[in-house]
Amino acid sequence: MSTFYPEKLSVQYGDGVSSTEPLMPRRYTLTHSDITGKLFLNIGMNYAWEKIKPMRDEVLGEWKCHGDFLYFCVYLHVDQGQYTPSVSAKRNEVFGRELPLALTAIRYGDQIFFNTYPQLDQAPIIINFLSAYPQFARQENWGTFQNFTT
C-alpha cells in the first residue's frame, strides 16, 4: 500500500453538500494523478462523472441504508470489458493494494462529517469489484472506517 500524505489530498464539495450535510445522498469520487501522486476527492449528491477518465481507475463510494442498517458501498471498475484477462488481473491487484490508501483518503477528506456522525466509523465497507471476468467480479467486506483513520 502507498503511504497517505494529507497534503496531497484535495477535497471539493458539490452543490447541495457541505462538510456535515446531507448524510444521503452523499457520493464520493476519488481520482488521482499518476504524475504528481495527488488525490482528488469530490463529495457530492452525485458522482463527479466529469472527473472520470477512460482508464476507469477511480474509486466511487456512497452511503446506503437497508432498513436501519447503514453501510458504505464502493465500486471499482476492474475492466468494464475493455481489457484482456491479464490486464484485468493486474488492475485487480493494483486496486487491492491501493484500496486502503483510497479509504484512508475518503475518511480523512470527510473527517468533519465523520466527527459529526461518529457512528459512521462502525459502518461496514462493502467493496464491489466490477468485471466482465468472473474471477475478478466479486463483493468483499473491508471492515469499517475505524480501520482507515490517520
C-alpha positions in Angstrom: 0.0 0.0 0.0 1.1 3.5 -0.8 1.5 5.9 2.1 -1.2 8.5 2.6 0.0 12.1 2.7 -2.7 14.5 3.7 -1.1 17.4 2.0 -1.5 15.6 -1.4 -5.3 15.4 -0.9 -7.6 18.0 -2.5 -11.3 18.0 -1.4 -14.1 19.6 -3.2 -17.8 19.7 -2.3 -20.5 19.6 -4.9 -23.7 21.7 -5.0 -26.0 20.9 -2.0 -23.3 19.3 0.0 -21.4 20.7 3.0 -18.9 19.2 5.4 -21.8 18.0 7.6 -24.9 17.5 5.3 -26.5 15.6 3.8 -26.0 12.0 5.0 -27.8 10.7 1.9 -27.3 11.0 -0.9 -23.6 11.5 -0.3 -21.3 10.2 -3.0 -17.6 10.2 -3.3 -15.5 10.3 -6.4 -11.7 9.7 -5.7 -9.3 10.2 -8.6 -5.6 10.7 -8.8 -2.7 12.0 -10.8 -0.1 9.4 -11.7 2.4 12.2 -12.3 2.1 14.2 -9.1 0.7 11.5 -6.8 -2.1 13.9 -5.8 -5.5 12.6 -4.8 -8.7 14.5 -5.7 -11.8 13.8 -3.7 -15.2 15.1 -4.9 -18.1 14.8 -2.4 -21.5 15.4 -3.8 -25.0 14.3 -4.2 -23.9 12.7 -7.5 -20.7 11.2 -8.7 -18.3 13.7 -10.4 -18.6 11.9 -13.8 -16.7 14.8 -15.5 -13.6 13.9 -13.4 -13.5 10.3 -14.6 -11.0 9.3 -17.2 -11.4 6.5 -19.8 -9.0 4.3 -17.9 -11.6 4.0 -15.1 -9.2 3.8 -12.2 -11.3 6.0 -9.9 -12.9 4.9 -6.6 -16.6 5.6 -6.3 -18.4 5.3 -3.0 -21.7 6.2 -1.4 -23.6 5.8 1.9 -26.5 3.3 1.6 -29.2 2.2 4.0 -31.1 -1.1 4.2 -33.7 -0.6 6.9 -31.9 0.7 9.9 -28.6 -0.8 8.6 -26.1 1.9 7.3 -23.1 0.9 5.2 -20.6 2.4 2.7 -20.7 0.9 -0.8 -17.6 1.2 -3.1 -17.5 0.5 -6.8 -14.2 -0.4 -8.6 -14.2 -0.9 -12.4 -11.6 -3.6 -12.8 -12.1 -3.8 -16.6 -15.6 -2.8 -17.8 -15.0 -5.4 -20.5 -12.3 -3.4 -22.3 -9.2 -5.2 -21.0 -7.8 -8.7 -21.6 -7.8 -11.1 -18.6 -4.1 -10.4 -18.0 -4.6 -6.7 -17.9 -7.6 -7.0 -15.6 -5.6 -9.3 -13.3 -3.0 -6.5 -12.9 -5.7 -3.9 -12.4 -7.3 -6.1 -9.8 -4.1 -6.5 -7.9 -3.4 -2.7 -8.0 -7.0 -1.9 -6.8 -6.5 -4.4 -3.9 -3.1 -2.9 -3.0 -4.2 0.7 -3.2 -7.7 0.5 -1.7 -6.5 1.1 1.9 -5.0 4.4 0.7 -8.3 5.3 -1.0 -10.4 4.5 2.0 -8.0 6.5 4.3 -8.2 9.5 1.9 -12.0 9.4 1.9 -12.1 9.1 5.7 -9.6 11.9 6.2 -11.1 14.1 3.5 -14.5 14.0 5.0 -13.4 13.9 8.7 -15.7 16.7 9.8 -18.6 14.6 8.5 -17.3 11.6 10.4 -16.8 13.6 13.5 -20.4 14.9 13.2 -21.7 11.3 12.8 -19.3 9.1 14.8 -21.4 6.0 14.3 -20.2 6.0 10.6 -16.8 4.8 11.7 -18.5 1.5 12.6 -20.5 1.1 9.4 -19.3 -1.8 7.2 -17.5 -1.0 4.0 -18.7 -3.2 1.1 -16.4 -3.2 -2.0 -17.8 -4.2 -5.4 -15.2 -5.3 -7.9 -16.9 -4.9 -11.2 -15.6 -7.0 -14.0 -16.7 -9.0 -17.1 -14.5 -11.8 -15.9 -16.0 -14.0 -13.1 -12.6 -14.5 -11.4 -12.4 -10.7 -10.7 -16.1 -9.8 -10.2 -16.9 -10.1 -6.5 -18.1 -8.3 -3.4 -15.9 -8.0 -0.3 -16.4 -6.7 3.2 -13.4 -4.4 4.1 -14.2 -3.8 7.7 -15.1 -0.3 8.9 -13.7 3.2 8.6 -12.2 3.0 12.1 -9.6 0.8 10.4 -8.7 3.7 8.0 -8.1 6.7 10.2 -4.9 8.6 10.2 
